[in-house]
């Protein structure tokens, strides 16, 4: 029987899976075989991750570049002239008094549109970079919390890039989720802000200074207030998730030793609630509710809400590309299993050193709860969002796919986390069994799903690119003509609607008096009226 190496007996294995020159590295199987198979699997894993990260990164680069071809449509027209004529503070006051009460939303809108369309053109690139960076840092922070060595950076980059690409391109409203500023400000940007708020809280906790934790808890409240006045769907989703996290992290349950996490979550939730109260009690929100009176709660309304909610999830489940989130997580888990040394038995004492087990996990019962809770919580949050859409927009509200972003990102992160844990446990099981062929088969299977998921996004990105560039070319020609006519003194100009992304274009209403988009377009161009050619 060959001797297995342990940390006490001079194990020379490096965290990244390499070995010192001349060291007899083994796979812990007890048969004295070298670790060549494991090294080969690590290399194959890195190549698969490189393919996924390069493919998803290329798609994200295209999406960011498409921002240069964004042209006004729907709410853009109103935001453009208000930001130009009223200024940032003026449009903020206008939203609070006469529109919807979303103060933070209005302020950001004023900033983004303050230089005509330059801000909306740069916003997609900003979202791609900040979301990808946040996901990369979040994955690394999670591994550190579990006291696991970081896998090759390309694996984390692949996970961050693919999850970002799935969020932007796998849904039903890619143009709205990434390229249309009014939707990204309301429904994509809040998730990015939320991720960075969590990362700042983690950084404060790791700093080890009391003042840093205090500052993080204090900052969580105004952050929550701002998010509450930015997006009602995100506020509901974030409130449900943060409230549950606060309960799970109470010190008496044994996961955390102090009250920092529940206190930070409580501060954030209090801020979210305050922001929602300020929003719903604003004159603008009252005016909006008067235009669209809500149905009283009834059995029929509840039934319709559940039907809409079921349609939302049928649509999401019908997009097979989302399986890529679990697959890239499984690749990450396999990478961890191939990196860590297996536990070794002491033949004299019959004790085991479980060096491969994450030591940052909560107690077993709490861990089971933490594993089982995410999906029900996401389902509950999505139901709350669907109810808001039903009461606010009627029977077509559930089709507003841009609002799904608030719970789609937590869903993708949950799938990635499940995949990571499953891949990790499977990798350890196959290593113990000493079956390199089975390990290779598992790697090929999950790698194929991850690569296939990335490839499935090529077509929607191609279609998004075509429609966006074609519209931009036509819009530029029409814009030049309208500006020339307005400069010559014309007061009524022709405008041909250029539809994109399922959004409203000017001249959509039956009467001009009800056509807010046409009126905003006319104001933007400085004319009295527009008409069809």
N, C-alpha and C positions, 0 to 999 in steps of 0.2 A: 504494500500500500504506500503510495507516494505521500510526501508531506505537503500539506496545504499551507500557504503563507497567511499569516495574520499580522495585524499592525504590530503586535508584540514581537513577532519573529522576523521583522524586517521586510514587510510588504513594500515593494518599490513601485507599486502601481500609481500612476499620476491621476489627478482628478479628471483630466481630459481623456483618459483611456490609453495613454502612451506608456512606455516602460523604459527603464534605465538600461543602458548598454550592458549586456551580459547577465541581466536578471532573468530568472526562470519564472516568468509570469504565467500563471495558470488561470483557467476559467473557473476554478473552484469546484470542478466536477469530481476531483479526487482520483482521476485516472492518469495524471501527469501529462496530458496533452497540452501543447502550446496554445496560446490565445489567438492564433492566426485567423480563425473563423470569425471571432468577435471583432478583430481589427478590420477584417474585410467588410463586415456588416456595418461597422461605424463609417467606413469610407462610402459605402453604398448609400447609407442614410444621409450623409452630408451631400452627396450628389443629388439625391432626390429633393432634399430641402433646397438646394441651390436652384434646381429647375423650377420648383414651386415659387420661391421668392423672386426669381428673375421674371417668371411669367406674370405673377400677380403684380410685381413692381412695374412691369411694362404697361399693364392695363391701367394701373393707377396713374402712371405718368401721362398716358393718353387722356385720362379723365381730367387731370390737372391742366394739361395743355388746352383742352377744349374750353376752359374758362375764357380764353382769348376770343372765342367765337360766340360767347353769350351776348344776346341782344335783348332789348326790353320786350316783355310780354306781360299781360295780366297785371298783377299788383305792382310790377316794376314801374309802370307809367305813373301811378299816383305817387310812389315813393320818390321818383326822380324829381318831379316838379315841387313836391313839398320840401324835400331836402334842399333844393336849390333856392326856393323862395322864402321858406320859413327858417331854415337853419336847423342845426341839431336840436337845440332846446325847443324850437318852435314845433317841430314834428313830434317831439316827445310830449309836449303839452297837448297837441292835437289828438294823439292816440289816447291819452288819458281822459280827455274831456269828451271826445266825439266819436272815437273809433271802437276800441276794445279794452282799454285800460292796461295794456301790456307796456309798461313804462320802459323796462329794460329792452324789450323788443324794439320799441320805437327809437330809443337812444342809439342802439347798434345800427338800426336801419339808417338813421340820419348820418352816422359816421361813415357807413359803407357807401352810401349814395352821395356823399358830400362832393365828390369829384366826378359827377355824372356816372358813367358805367365802369370806371376804372376799378372801383372796389368790388363790384360783383364779378368782374373778370378775374381778379386775383383771389377771391374767396375760395374757389374750389381747390387751388393749390395749397392754400393755408389749411383747409380741412384735411386734405390727404396727408400732409406732413405731420400736423399736430395729432391726428388720430393714430397714425402709424407709430409715431414716437411714443405716445401714451400707452399703446398696447404692448410695445416692446418692453418699456420700463415696468409696466404692470406685471408682465410675465416674469421678468427677472426678480421683481420684488416678491412675488408669490413663492418662487423657488427659494429665495433667501429666508422667507418666513418659515418655510418647511425645513430649512437648514440642509438643502440639497445643493450639490455643486452645479454651477451653471453649465448647460450643454453648449456645444458650439454655437457661436452667435448666429450662424446662418439658420439654425433651427428656429431660434426666437424670431429672427427676421422673417422667415417663411410664415410662421404663425401669425405675426402681426400683419403682414402684407395680405395674406389670404383672407383673414377675417375682415380687414378693411375693404378689400375688393368685393367680398360677398355682401357686405352692408350696402355698398354704393351701387353695385351692378346687378345683383341677383333678384332684386325685388321688381315690383310692377311699375314703379315710378322713378327710374334711375335719373332722369333729367331733373326732377324735382328734388331728389335727395342730395344730389351733388352740385348741380349747375344753377338752379333757380334760387337766387338769394333769399327771397321772402320765406321759402320753405326751409332752406338750410339754417337760416337764423332761428327759426321757430322750432325746428325738430331735429336737426343734425348737430348744430353747434352746442345745444345744451348737453348732449351726451359727451362731447369732447370736453366741455368745461367740467362736467361731473367727474370724468376720469382723472383730469389733472388735479381736481380738488382732493380726490382720494390719494393720489400720488404725493401731494404736498403733506397730507396728514401722515402718510407712511414715513415720509422723510423726517417729519418732526418727531415721530416716535423713535426712529433710529438714531436721531441726533443725541438722545440721552440727556437733553437739557430740559429742565422744568419750564423755563420760559418759552421754549420752542413749542412744547405741547400746549401750553396756555394760549399762545398766539394762534395755534392751529384751531383750537376749540372756539376762540373768539371770532376768528375769521370765517368759521363755518356758518355762523349765523347770517352775516350780510351776503355771503355767497348763496345761501338758501333763499334769502329774500329776493335777490336778483334773479335767480332761476325761477322762483315762483311767479315773478312778473314777466318772465320770458316765454314760458311754455307751460300751459296747464297739463297736457299729457305727460310731459317729462316730470313735472312736479309730483304727479300722482304715482308714477312708476318709481321715482327715486324715493319718495316718502315710504312706500311699502317696503322696498328693499332695505333702506337705511334703518327703518324702525325694527324690522326683523333682525338685522345684524346687531342692533343695540341690545336686544333681548338675549340673543345667543352668546354675546360677549360679556354678559354680566359675570363678575368675578366668582360669584357663588356657584356657577356652573362648571368652573374649573378650566376654562379655556384660556382666560386672561388673568393676570395677577393684579391688575389695577382697573380703574374705571375710565381710562383714557378713551378707548374705542366707543363704549356706550355713551360717554359724555359728548364726544365729537358727533356721533350719529344723532343724538338728541338735539344738539345745537343746530345741526343741519335741518332736521325735521321741523324744528321750531321756526327756523328761517323760511322754509318752504311754505309752512302754514301761514305765516305772516304775509308773505308775498302773495299767496292766493287770496287772502282776505282783502288786501289792498287792491288787488286786481278786480275781484268780483264786486266790490263796493264802489268802484270808480264810476263816474258819470258815463264814461264811454262804454263800460260793460253793461250798465243799466240801459243805455240807448240801444245797444246791440240786442239785448234780450227782448226789448220792446219790438224790435223789427222781426224777430223770430221767436215768438212765445213758445216756451217749452211745454211739452205734454205733461200733465200730472202723472205721477207714478201710478201704474196700474198693472194688472196681470198681463194685459195685452202688450204693454210697453216692455215688460220684463221678458216676455216670450220673444218679441221681435229683437230685443237686444241680444238674447242668446242665439237666435238664428243668425244675426249679423256676425256675432263673435265666432260662430262655427264656420261661416264663410271665410272669415279672415284666416283662420287656421287651416282650412282646406286649401286656400290659395298658397299659404306659406309651405304647407306639407307637399304641395305639388311641385315645388321647386327643388329638384334633386341636388342642385349645386350646394345647398346648405349642408349636405352631408360632409362637404369638404372641411367644415369647421371641426367636426369630430375626428376626421381622418388626420388632419394636421396635428391635432392634439395627441392622437395615438402615435404619430411619428415622434413627437416630442417625448412622450412617455417611453417609447422604445429606446430613444436616445439616452434617457436617464437610466434605464435598466442596463444598458450596455456600458454605461460609464461607471456605475457604482460597483464596488466589490460585493460578492455574495457573502452571506453570513457563513461563518465557519464553526464547526462543532469542536469543542474540547473533549477529546476522547477519554480524559481522566475524570472530568467532573460532569460530563454530559450536559454542559450549559452552552448556550448559544449567544453570540454577540450579533445582534441584528443591526449591522452597520448600514444596511440598505434601507431601513425603514425610516420614512420622514418623521423626525422627532418634533415637528411643530404642529402636529395634528392635535385636535381636541380629544377629550376622553371618548371612548368607543361609542357610548350611547349618543353623545352630542354629535359625534362625527356622522353617525347614521342620519340624524336629523338634518345636519348641514348638507348631506348628500341628497337627501330626498326632498328638501324644501324648495330649491331653486325653481324647478319646473312648475309646481303649483303656484308659487308666488308670481312667476311670470304670467301664468294663465290668469290669475286674479288681476294683475295689473293691466293686462290686455283687455280684460272684460270691462274694467273701469274706463279705459280709453274708448272702447267701443260704445259704452253707454253715453259718454260725452259726445261722441260723433253722432249717435242716433238722435239724441235730444237737440243737438245743435244744427244738424244738417239733414235730418230726416232719413229716408230709406236708402239714400245714396251715400250717407256719411261713411259707412264702413269701407267704401272703395277708395277713400283718401289715403293711399298707401304711404304718403310722406309722413303721416302721423305714426305709422308702425315702427319707425326708427327707434322710438323711446324704449320699446320692449324687444325689438329685434336684436339690438346690440347685446343686452343681457342674455338673450337666448343663445346667440352665437358664442359668447364667452362661456356659457354653461356647457354647451356641446363640446367646446374645446377642452374645458376642464374635465368633463367626463371621459373624453377620448384620451387625455393625458393619463388619467388614473388607470383606465383600462389597458392602455398600451404599456404602462409601467408594470402592472401586475402580470400581464401576459408575458412581457419580456423576461421578468424574473422567473416565472414558471418554466419557460422554455429553456432558460439558462441552467436551471437546476436539473431539468430533464436531460441536458446534454445533447440536444437535437438541433444542430446548426441548420439543417435543411428546413425544419419547421420555423425557425426564426427567420430564415431568408424568405420563406413563403409568406409569413405574416408581414414582413417588411414590404414585399412586393404588393400584397393586397392593399394595405393602407396607403402605400405610395401611389398605387394606380388610382385610388379614389381621390386622393389629394390633387394629383396631376389632372385627372379627369374633371374635377370640380373647377380647377383653374381654366382648363380648356373650354368648359361650358360657358364661361363668361366672355369668350372672344366674340361670339355672335352678338349679344346685346351691346357690347362696347362698339362693335363695328356699326350696328344700326344707330346707336346714339351718336357716333361720330358723323355718320352720313347725314342724318337729319339736322344736326346742329350746324354743320358747315354749310349745307345747302341753304338752310334758312338764313344764316348770317349773310351769305352772298346776296340773296334776294332782298333781305332787309336793308343792307347797305345801299343798294341801288334805289330802293324806295325812299329811304331816309334822305339821300342826296336830292332827289327830286322834290320832296316835301319842303325841305329847308330852302331850296332855291325858289319855290313858289311863295313860301312865306316871306322870304326876303324881298320878293317883288311886290308884296302888298296883298297877296291873296288871303282871304278870311275864311274860305271854305275849301279844304283840300281833299283829294281822294286818298283813301287808305285801303289797301288790300290786306285782309287778315292773313297772317302767316302762322298757322297753328303748329304747336310743338308741345310735347310732354303732357298732353291732355289738359292744357291750361286754357283759360279764357282769353280771347282776343277782343280788341275793340270791334264794335258793331255786331255784338252777339245778341243783344236784346231786341225785342219787338219794337219798342219805342225808344227814341233817343233820350228821353227824360230819365229812363231807368238804366241807361247804358253808362255805368260809371267808368268803365274802361275807356270808352270813346271820349268821354268828357275829360278824363285825365290826360289822354293822348293829345287832345286839342290844346289843353292848357300847357302841356310840355312843349309843343311846337309854337305856341303863341298865336294860335288862330282861334276863331270862334266855333268852328265846327269841322268835323270830318265826315266823309261819306264814302260809300263803296264806289269803285271805278265804274 
